[in-house]
Amino acid sequence: MVTSPKEAAHRAPKKYVPVSRTAVTVTLATAAAGSVALLPTANADPNENVNDVKAQVDKLHEQAEQASEAYNDASARLNDLQHKVDQLQARITAEQNSLNGARSSLGGLAAAQYEGGGVDTTLQLMLMQSPDSYLQQATMLSRITDDKMATMRNAAELQRQLNQDKTTASDGLAELAKTRNLMAQQKADIDAKEKAAKDLLGRLTAAQRLQYNRMVATTSVPAATVKNLPVPTDARAAIAVAFAKAQLGKPYVWGASGPNAYDCSGLTMAAWAKAGVKMEHGSRAQYADFPKVSRSQLQPGDLVLYYSDMHHVGIYVGNNTIIHAANPSSPIEYASVDLMPIAGYVRP
């Protein structure tokens, strides 16, 4: 089973545009529904077509990465929800204390009246009922004083806000539980896809695996291209690119953001964090958060998003080349910028 270190990364407290999070539930549920697709069932076949195996492995890796990026989206949403619920719960505590104080003030009025010969019937009613219910009746009574009315209005408003926040907090807790369940389904889906890919590769004979490795090597970037990569002119981009280069050869692990392993958006997030730029751990969030650029404007350090749902991202390093965390079968590596269908470009 593939496991994720989920190494902690700071989340941006700024400008996130929830392009993908509004559809996280649908994305997770849809991906989970396909978790048994393409699982190998046949025994090892020495005559198996390696091209077919590679196509199946590539598809499984792509499906796993789709699930992984949806998981990253859900993880970010979970953190946001937890933060909001924590804030609500702190506010509820403060509101309850304020309401208790307001009720104490009303009790003080009652005590003073009792010592003076008896408690006003309107105040008795106030102490027996909820502030809001009493206020509706008290406004029709002429004997209530302005000061007493102000005290009761304050208590009634505190009670209303407290009830509203309790309801909102309850809804938030339910959403948290739902998101955690969906993430558990998503994790199982990722593990199943990666196990299926590993099992497929395990069926190959030594000669077939050598052929497979040669096929994978044909997509590598020529050494001359790498040798002549340009030096980024932007200081921050130079730091991000240098960081990405230093990660070459490290493994892909879904959900990881360093320092020993990365997934695709974990690598780009860590690279730009080194340059002082915070971004979300999710390819779609990274696209949503930063200015878009065209292919003709592409500069080293820019992010390149792939596939129509933007479930993969790499960092451009010049000479039509990216560095990316591809999948568990490959280390972090150079690749042609056009190796996969491009969906867009952004500049952090």
Summary of the structure (lengths in Angstrom):
residues: 348
radius of gyration: 29.5
end to end distance: 34.2
largest distance: 103.7
contacts: 1122
relative contact order: 0.16
helix: 58%
strand: 8%
